[in-house]
């Protein structure tokens, strides 16, 4: 089976973060194609521009929390969305898209086709 990959260039300026991330996850998986099979990595390349101008609806910047655990008792670290977005918006957006991809062996290969400039 021949896999043809297209390149999609999206502008994140003024768009809502979660809606854009779910749209990109669909493009990376290849669900927009008629040849979609869930066991085949047939998605496209996606490039996102102006990631610093991404917006979030409601009070998410101040209330949404991200967690990371060190594995030790009491080692749960909590981060507010505003801090993560201020530090590195590209890393945060990659994490958002990564968590929307299917949790299988193809996920690492799919996320490699996402470039943020």
C-alpha positions in Angstrom: 0.0 0.0 0.0 1.4 3.3 -1.1 1.2 6.1 1.5 1.2 9.7 0.2 1.8 12.4 2.7 0.8 16.0 2.2 2.1 19.0 4.1 -0.4 21.2 6.0 0.6 24.7 7.2 -1.7 26.1 9.9 -1.7 29.5 11.5 -2.4 29.4 15.3 -3.0 33.1 15.6 -6.3 33.8 17.3 -7.3 30.1 17.4 -8.4 28.2 20.5 -5.7 25.7 21.7 -7.7 22.6 22.2 -9.7 22.9 19.0 -6.6 23.4 16.9 -4.8 20.5 18.7 -7.6 18.1 18.0 -7.7 19.1 14.3 -3.9 18.5 14.1 -4.2 15.1 15.8 -6.7 14.1 13.1 -4.3 15.2 10.3 -1.4 13.4 12.0 -3.4 10.1 12.3 -4.7 10.4 8.7 -8.4 10.1 9.7 -9.3 12.7 7.1 -8.3 10.3 4.3 -10.4 7.6 2.7 -7.5 5.2 3.1 -7.5 5.4 6.9 -6.6 2.3 8.8 -6.0 2.5 12.5 -3.0 0.1 12.4 -1.2 2.0 9.6 0.5 5.3 10.1 -0.8 7.1 7.1 -1.0 10.7 8.4 0.4 13.9 6.9 3.0 16.5 7.9 1.7 19.5 9.9 3.5 22.8 10.4 2.1 25.3 12.9 3.0 29.0 12.8 2.4 31.8 15.3 2.1 29.5 18.3 2.6 32.4 20.7 -0.6 34.0 19.6 -2.7 30.9 20.6 -5.7 31.7 22.7 -7.6 29.7 25.4 -11.3 30.0 26.2 -12.7 30.9 29.6 -10.4 31.0 32.7 -8.2 28.1 31.6 -5.0 30.0 31.7 -5.4 30.4 35.5 -7.4 27.3 36.5 -6.2 24.4 34.3 -3.5 22.3 36.0 -0.9 20.0 34.5 0.7 17.3 36.7 4.0 15.5 36.7 5.0 12.8 39.2 8.6 12.0 40.2 7.7 8.5 41.5 8.6 9.3 45.1 6.0 9.8 47.8 4.9 13.4 47.8 6.6 14.0 44.5 3.6 15.3 42.6 4.4 18.6 40.9 1.6 20.9 39.7 1.9 23.5 37.0 -0.6 26.2 35.9 -1.3 26.5 32.2 -0.2 30.2 32.2 3.3 29.3 33.4 3.7 26.5 30.9 2.5 28.6 28.1 4.7 31.5 29.1 7.8 29.3 29.4 7.6 27.4 26.2 4.4 27.5 24.1 5.7 25.1 21.5 6.5 22.4 24.1 3.0 22.9 25.7 1.2 22.6 22.3 3.2 19.5 21.4 2.1 17.9 24.7 -1.5 18.8 24.0 -1.4 17.2 20.6 0.6 14.2 21.9 -2.1 13.4 24.5 -4.8 13.5 21.8 -3.1 10.9 19.6 -3.9 7.2 20.1 -2.0 5.5 22.9 -0.2 2.9 20.8 3.2 2.2 19.2 2.4 4.6 16.3 2.1 7.7 18.5 5.8 8.4 18.7 6.1 8.3 14.9 3.0 10.5 14.4 4.3 13.3 16.7 7.6 13.5 14.8 5.7 14.9 11.8 4.5 17.9 13.8 6.8 21.0 13.5 6.1 24.2 15.3 7.8 27.4 14.1 
